[in-house]
Amino acid sequence: MKTGIIRRIDNLGRIVIPKAIRKDMKIKSGDSIEITENKDAIYLKKYSELENIESIGNIIIQLLKGLNNSDIYITTRDKIILSSKRNYIQNLPNKIITLIEKRNFYINDNRNIIVSPIVSSGDLYGSIIVKSNSAIKNIEIIKIMTELLSKYLED
């Protein structure tokens, strides 16, 4: 049986997640971690509130896809969690992560890629990404859908 990294618990019940693991999993200061238990094991998982929005997220995807005939992605800060393409879950490229982290609405020069960060109560959760073969129309509706998700996360 393989042994993982060993850490001691301090007198306040804290442990340190090693830097290499935080880097690999893109865990940053202030990120949420889900803690679960099963018999004699404790599991830690990077947590995102966006992963619990599947029903409203799919509605938003269908609305935006119908308006723009585009590929639509809803992401956390570092991975795609919902997509207009079937079973399209993957980590985001660093270039897109950087755009999301800037917290500014982004549209490229050809107007065929949009990254719209989802920010709620000052916290960055992820983004809506729209990608098309032609210039994207209805940009204000994309902003409204992003704001809808932001408001949804406040409750």
Secondary structure, DSSP 8 states (H G I E B T S, - for coil): ----------TTS-----HHHHHHTT--TT-EEEEEEETTEEEEEEE-GGGG-HHHHHHHHHHHHHHH--EEEEE-SSBEEEESSTT---B--HHHHHHHHTTS-EE-TTS-EEEEEEEETTEEEEEEEEE-SS----HHHHHHHHHHHHHHHH-
